[in-house]
């Protein structure tokens, strides 16, 4: 048999399932800061990630995601979003 070796390309990493709130409650804000928090979503609330921005440091990060939820569109701190998907900068 020939001496050629075939290497399979590794699949790219991707999250399984939708993004969701991973805390007992997740803060939904009208701006990428704690000053705009207007609602607390329950754990496991699905979110659709729209884009990201860096702003106020809170809970160990300054990364905020603009998200769409059943409760409206707003911003969530990145540490409260599981199964993060790749989105562009806001």
MMTF fields as JSON, N, C-alpha, C and O atoms, coordinates in Angstrom:
{
  "mmtfVersion": "1.0.0",
  "mmtfProducer": "UNKNOWN",
  "numBonds": 359,
  "numAtoms": 360,
  "numGroups": 90,
  "numChains": 1,
  "numModels": 1,
  "chainsPerModel": [1],
  "groupsPerChain": [90],
  "chainIdList": ["A"],
  "bondAtomList": [4, 2, 8, 6, 12, 10, 16, 14, 20, 18, 24, 22, 28, 26, 32, 30, 36, 34, 40, 38, 44, 42, 48, 46, 52, 50, 56, 54, 60, 58, 64, 62, 68, 66, 72, 70, 76, 74, 80, 78, 84, 82, 88, 86, 92, 90, 96, 94, 100, 98, 104, 102, 108, 106, 112, 110, 116, 114, 120, 118, 124, 122, 128, 126, 132, 130, 136, 134, 140, 138, 144, 142, 148, 146, 152, 150, 156, 154, 160, 158, 164, 162, 168, 166, 172, 170, 176, 174, 180, 178, 184, 182, 188, 186, 192, 190, 196, 194, 200, 198, 204, 202, 208, 206, 212, 210, 216, 214, 220, 218, 224, 222, 228, 226, 232, 230, 236, 234, 240, 238, 244, 242, 248, 246, 252, 250, 256, 254, 260, 258, 264, 262, 268, 266, 272, 270, 276, 274, 280, 278, 284, 282, 288, 286, 292, 290, 296, 294, 300, 298, 304, 302, 308, 306, 312, 310, 316, 314, 320, 318, 324, 322, 328, 326, 332, 330, 336, 334, 340, 338, 344, 342, 348, 346, 352, 350, 356, 354],
  "bondOrderList": [1, 1, 1, 1, 1, 1, 1, 1, 1, 1, 1, 1, 1, 1, 1, 1, 1, 1, 1, 1, 1, 1, 1, 1, 1, 1, 1, 1, 1, 1, 1, 1, 1, 1, 1, 1, 1, 1, 1, 1, 1, 1, 1, 1, 1, 1, 1, 1, 1, 1, 1, 1, 1, 1, 1, 1, 1, 1, 1, 1, 1, 1, 1, 1, 1, 1, 1, 1, 1, 1, 1, 1, 1, 1, 1, 1, 1, 1, 1, 1, 1, 1, 1, 1, 1, 1, 1, 1, 1],
  "groupList": [{"groupName": "UNK", "atomNameList": ["N", "CA", "C", "O"], "elementList": ["N", "C", "C", "O"], "formalChargeList": [0, 0, 0, 0], "bondAtomList": [1, 0, 2, 1, 3, 2], "bondOrderList": [1, 1, 2], "singleLetterCode": "X", "chemCompType": "L-PEPTIDE LINKING"}],
  "groupTypeList": [0, 0, 0, 0, 0, 0, 0, 0, 0, 0, 0, 0, 0, 0, 0, 0, 0, 0, 0, 0, 0, 0, 0, 0, 0, 0, 0, 0, 0, 0, 0, 0, 0, 0, 0, 0, 0, 0, 0, 0, 0, 0, 0, 0, 0, 0, 0, 0, 0, 0, 0, 0, 0, 0, 0, 0, 0, 0, 0, 0, 0, 0, 0, 0, 0, 0, 0, 0, 0, 0, 0, 0, 0, 0, 0, 0, 0, 0, 0, 0, 0, 0, 0, 0, 0, 0, 0, 0, 0, 0],
  "groupIdList": [1, 2, 3, 4, 5, 6, 7, 8, 9, 10, 11, 12, 13, 14, 15, 16, 17, 18, 19, 20, 21, 22, 23, 24, 25, 26, 27, 28, 29, 30, 31, 32, 33, 34, 35, 36, 37, 38, 39, 40, 41, 42, 43, 44, 45, 46, 47, 48, 49, 50, 51, 52, 53, 54, 55, 56, 57, 58, 59, 60, 61, 62, 63, 64, 65, 66, 67, 68, 69, 70, 71, 72, 73, 74, 75, 76, 77, 78, 79, 80, 81, 82, 83, 84, 85, 86, 87, 88, 89, 90],
  "secStructList": [7, 7, 1, 7, 7, 7, 7, 7, 7, 7, 7, 7, 7, 7, 7, 1, 1, 7, 3, 3, 3, 7, 1, 1, 3, 3, 3, 3, 3, 1, 1, 1, 1, 4, 4, 4, 3, 3, 3, 3, 3, 3, 6, 6, 7, 3, 3, 3, 3, 3, 3, 3, 3, 3, 3, 3, 3, 3, 6, 6, 3, 3, 3, 3, 3, 3, 3, 3, 3, 6, 6, 3, 3, 3, 3, 3, 3, 4, 4, 4, 3, 3, 1, 7, 7, 7, 7, 7, 5, 7],
  "xCoordList": [0.848, 0.0, 0.897, 2.019, 0.43, 1.221, 1.633, 1.028, 2.653, 3.169, 2.471, 2.899, 1.411, 0.724, -0.088, -0.744, -0.033, -0.817, -1.901, -1.625, -3.107, -4.217, -4.539, -4.667, -4.668, -5.04, -6.431, -6.71, -7.284, -8.632, -8.597, -7.948, -9.29, -9.37, -10.241, -11.295, -9.792, -10.573, -11.767, -11.634, -12.923, -14.09, -13.914, -13.238, -14.526, -14.456, -15.348, -16.36, -14.971, -15.75, -17.011, -16.989, -18.094, -19.333, -20.149, -20.037, -20.951, -21.797, -22.946, -23.439, -23.359, -24.489, -25.733, -25.787, -26.715, -27.964, -27.891, -26.86, -28.976, -29.024, -28.254, -27.99, -27.907, -27.322, -28.414, -29.598, -28.005, -29.008, -28.424, -27.207, -29.321, -28.965, -28.469, -29.169, -27.258, -26.685, -26.677, -26.156, -27.239, -27.274, -28.679, -29.619, -28.818, -30.158, -31.08, -32.265, -30.556, -31.227, -30.159, -29.012, -30.528, -29.606, -30.161, -31.35, -29.291, -29.7, -29.797, -28.88, -30.91, -31.099, -31.042, -31.773, -30.178, -29.913, -30.201, -30.055, -30.611, -30.842, -29.556, -29.569, -28.438, -27.124, -26.083, -26.384, -24.865, -23.841, -23.221, -22.013, -24.069, -23.609, -24.668, -25.821, -24.271, -25.221, -26.236, -27.294, -25.951, -26.872, -28.151, -29.138, -28.144, -29.322, -30.155, -31.102, -29.828, -30.552, -32.02, -32.348, -32.894, -34.328, -35.112, -36.312, -34.456, -35.194, -34.24, -33.074, -34.733, -33.968, -34.647, -35.771, -33.957, -34.5, -34.219, -33.194, -35.109, -34.856, -33.795, -33.556, -33.168, -32.174, -32.741, -33.929, -31.894, -32.167, -32.992, -33.406, -33.244, -33.933, -33.079, -31.915, -33.635, -32.869, -32.599, -33.447, -31.426, -31.078, -30.458, -29.745, -30.732, -30.092, -29.062, -29.407, -27.814, -26.739, -26.708, -26.761, -26.621, -26.631, -25.231, -24.758, -24.57, -23.23, -22.607, -23.268, -21.344, -20.656, -20.031, -19.77, -19.801, -19.083, -18.375, -18.792, -17.326, -16.62, -16.947, -16.85, -17.333, -17.714, -17.404, -16.273, -18.361, -18.168, -17.732, -18.285, -16.731, -16.328, -17.355, -17.747, -17.789, -18.735, -18.632, -18.54, -18.646, -18.643, -17.45, -17.573, -16.293, -15.065, -14.787, -13.801, -15.608, -15.382, -15.952, -16.782, -15.494, -16.099, -16.809, -17.216, -16.958, -17.622, -19.129, -19.589, -19.877, -21.341, -21.852, -21.297, -22.91, -23.547, -24.897, -25.68, -25.162, -26.516, -27.268, -26.813, -28.419, -29.17, -30.64, -31.149, -31.299, -32.742, -33.304, -32.818, -34.334, -34.951, -36.466, -36.981, -37.175, -38.638, -39.068, -40.223, -38.144, -38.442, -38.032, -38.21, -37.493, -37.07, -35.599, -34.916, -35.127, -33.735, -32.983, -33.479, -31.791, -30.985, -29.575, -29.147, -28.856, -27.472, -27.36, -28.033, -26.499, -26.181, -24.674, -23.933, -24.21, -22.789, -22.392, -23.161, -21.224, -20.814, -20.788, -21.057, -20.473, -20.377, -21.727, -21.772, -22.82, -24.148, -24.719, -25.874, -23.912, -24.372, -23.608, -22.387, -24.321, -23.703, -23.991, -24.913, -23.177, -23.265, -23.146, -23.952, -22.128, -21.925, -21.626, -20.872, -22.226, -21.993, -21.131, -21.029, -20.521, -19.656, -20.53, -21.356, -20.333, -21.042, -20.032, -18.943, -20.386, -19.498, -19.608, -20.451, -18.732, -18.73, -19.946, -20.324, -20.543, -21.715, -21.305, -22.149],
  "yCoordList": [-1.162, 0.0, 1.23, 1.175, 2.31, 3.531, 4.081, 3.76, 4.9, 5.471, 6.765, 7.419, 7.14, 8.395, 8.236, 7.216, 9.23, 9.242, 10.294, 11.441, 9.911, 10.856, 11.339, 10.543, 12.626, 13.208, 13.801, 14.573, 13.445, 14.008, 15.363, 15.532, 16.303, 17.63, 17.541, 16.906, 18.18, 18.189, 19.116, 20.201, 18.704, 19.582, 20.802, 20.74, 21.899, 23.095, 22.919, 22.219, 23.55, 23.453, 24.287, 25.379, 23.773, 24.538, 24.106, 22.977, 25.006, 24.708, 23.815, 23.917, 22.952, 22.085, 22.719, 23.019, 22.918, 23.483, 24.995, 25.6, 25.596, 27.06, 27.609, 26.899, 28.87, 29.568, 29.752, 29.815, 29.838, 29.957, 30.589, 30.66, 31.052, 31.608, 30.478, 29.482, 30.622, 29.536, 29.812, 29.0, 30.93, 31.264, 31.045, 30.822, 31.108, 30.956, 32.04, 31.791, 33.228, 34.277, 34.987, 35.091, 35.475, 36.209, 37.601, 37.775, 38.579, 39.969, 40.348, 40.09, 40.961, 41.517, 43.033, 43.612, 43.671, 45.098, 45.821, 45.238, 47.092, 47.86, 48.493, 49.161, 48.283, 48.758, 47.761, 46.969, 47.786, 46.846, 47.285, 47.504, 47.409, 47.781, 47.382, 47.132, 47.324, 46.947, 48.047, 47.774, 49.275, 50.381, 50.28, 50.947, 49.449, 49.327, 48.087, 47.824, 47.309, 46.056, 46.351, 47.157, 45.68, 45.895, 44.608, 44.657, 43.46, 42.207, 41.097, 41.099, 40.147, 38.954, 37.735, 37.388, 37.09, 35.907, 34.659, 34.586, 33.674, 32.424, 31.568, 31.703, 30.688, 29.742, 28.985, 28.668, 28.709, 27.945, 28.699, 28.103, 30.003, 30.784, 30.785, 31.182, 30.346, 30.389, 31.834, 32.709, 32.073, 33.389, 33.212, 32.24, 34.149, 34.191, 35.304, 36.474, 34.943, 35.93, 36.717, 36.139, 38.048, 38.934, 39.468, 39.401, 39.997, 40.567, 40.742, 40.493, 41.166, 41.364, 42.753, 43.373, 43.221, 44.468, 44.381, 43.618, 45.143, 45.213, 46.545, 47.598, 46.492, 47.706, 47.526, 47.186, 47.741, 47.686, 46.296, 45.288, 46.25, 44.992, 44.601, 45.415, 43.343, 42.83, 41.307, 40.698, 40.709, 39.252, 38.631, 37.563, 39.303, 38.74, 38.99, 38.468, 39.761, 40.021, 41.383, 41.945, 41.904, 43.123, 42.851, 43.784, 41.579, 41.183, 41.079, 40.393, 41.759, 41.737, 41.273, 41.637, 40.467, 40.03, 40.709, 40.768, 41.22, 41.665, 40.402, 39.633, 40.193, 38.954, 39.254, 40.317, 38.298, 38.336, 37.199, 36.071, 37.497, 36.502, 36.621, 37.539, 35.695, 35.795, 37.02, 37.438, 37.597, 38.772, 40.07, 41.148, 39.987, 41.168, 41.102, 40.119, 42.145, 42.255, 43.127, 44.17, 42.696, 43.457, 42.907, 42.18, 43.252, 42.825, 41.91, 42.109, 40.902, 39.99, 39.948, 40.025, 39.825, 39.645, 38.247, 37.299, 38.113, 36.867, 35.668, 34.547, 35.877, 34.753, 34.111, 33.023, 34.747, 34.179, 33.502, 33.077, 33.397, 32.784, 31.489, 31.506, 30.37, 29.084, 28.761, 29.31, 27.85, 27.478, 28.713, 28.927, 29.52, 30.744, 30.408, 29.48, 31.171, 31.005, 32.162, 33.196, 31.983, 33.023, 34.12, 33.862, 35.337, 36.501, 37.621, 37.587, 38.596, 39.717, 40.794, 40.731, 41.781, 42.928, 43.808, 43.963, 44.373, 45.254, 46.568, 47.432],
  "zCoordList": [0.0, 0.0, 0.0, 0.505, -0.546, -0.669, 0.685, 1.708, 0.684, 1.913, 2.323, 3.274, 1.626, 1.951, 3.229, 3.442, 4.05, 5.283, 5.152, 4.8, 5.431, 5.373, 6.772, 7.702, 6.911, 8.192, 8.069, 7.151, 8.981, 8.982, 9.675, 10.707, 9.105, 9.729, 10.973, 10.963, 12.032, 13.271, 13.104, 12.538, 13.584, 13.482, 14.38, 15.407, 13.983, 14.81, 16.026, 15.972, 17.111, 18.34, 18.208, 17.64, 18.73, 18.754, 19.956, 20.433, 20.425, 21.58, 21.145, 20.021, 22.038, 21.764, 22.348, 23.54, 21.521, 22.007, 22.123, 21.828, 22.548, 22.621, 23.817, 24.787, 23.729, 24.877, 25.92, 25.588, 27.2, 28.256, 29.51, 29.68, 30.392, 31.695, 32.584, 32.765, 33.145, 33.944, 35.447, 36.211, 35.887, 37.315, 37.863, 37.101, 39.175, 39.751, 39.213, 38.997, 38.997, 38.225, 37.413, 37.846, 36.242, 35.383, 35.147, 34.882, 35.245, 35.096, 33.627, 32.848, 33.256, 31.921, 32.069, 32.874, 31.295, 31.437, 30.126, 29.052, 30.207, 28.981, 28.457, 27.423, 29.17, 28.744, 29.256, 30.15, 28.707, 29.171, 30.495, 30.589, 31.514, 32.852, 33.875, 33.522, 35.135, 36.186, 36.445, 37.013, 36.049, 36.261, 35.45, 35.76, 34.411, 33.555, 33.811, 33.069, 34.849, 35.105, 35.394, 36.263, 34.646, 34.837, 35.052, 35.32, 34.94, 35.078, 35.487, 35.091, 36.28, 36.659, 36.043, 36.408, 35.108, 34.431, 35.25, 35.928, 35.199, 35.915, 35.218, 34.018, 35.998, 35.477, 34.272, 34.229, 33.32, 32.105, 31.069, 30.074, 31.273, 30.247, 28.981, 29.032, 27.834, 26.582, 26.159, 26.337, 25.604, 25.071, 23.69, 23.441, 22.803, 21.497, 21.539, 21.708, 21.386, 21.437, 20.131, 19.046, 20.246, 19.083, 18.796, 17.662, 19.824, 19.668, 21.048, 22.056, 21.11, 22.389, 22.437, 21.406, 23.652, 23.877, 25.222, 26.094, 25.395, 26.675, 27.33, 26.699, 28.601, 29.316, 30.796, 31.143, 31.663, 33.11, 33.569, 33.131, 34.46, 35.083, 36.131, 36.967, 36.077, 37.06, 37.051, 35.986, 38.196, 38.31, 37.58, 36.979, 37.633, 37.084, 35.621, 35.099, 34.933, 33.511, 33.128, 33.842, 31.993, 31.455, 30.132, 29.439, 29.783, 28.534, 28.754, 29.667, 27.916, 27.955, 26.599, 25.562, 26.607, 25.37, 25.223, 26.171, 24.032, 23.718, 23.331, 22.485, 23.955, 23.765, 23.514, 23.87, 22.897, 22.74, 23.583, 23.513, 24.385, 25.26, 25.161, 24.524, 25.788, 25.834, 26.634, 26.557, 27.402, 28.22, 27.535, 28.103, 26.341, 25.603, 25.234, 25.522, 24.601, 24.184, 25.18, 25.605, 25.547, 26.491, 26.551, 25.656, 27.599, 27.793, 29.002, 30.013, 28.883, 29.985, 30.157, 29.177, 31.407, 31.663, 31.169, 31.329, 30.583, 29.934, 30.877, 30.446, 32.148, 33.081, 33.367, 33.942, 32.984, 33.212, 31.968, 31.971, 30.894, 29.646, 29.402, 29.25, 29.365, 29.017, 27.56, 26.955, 27.002, 25.585, 24.7, 23.794, 24.979, 24.204, 22.755, 22.461, 21.856, 20.428, 19.936, 20.597, 18.787, 18.224, 17.617, 16.741, 18.095, 17.564, 17.371, 17.944, 16.579, 16.324, 17.393, 18.288, 17.272, 18.182, 17.87, 16.709, 18.9, 18.719, 18.06, 17.828]
}
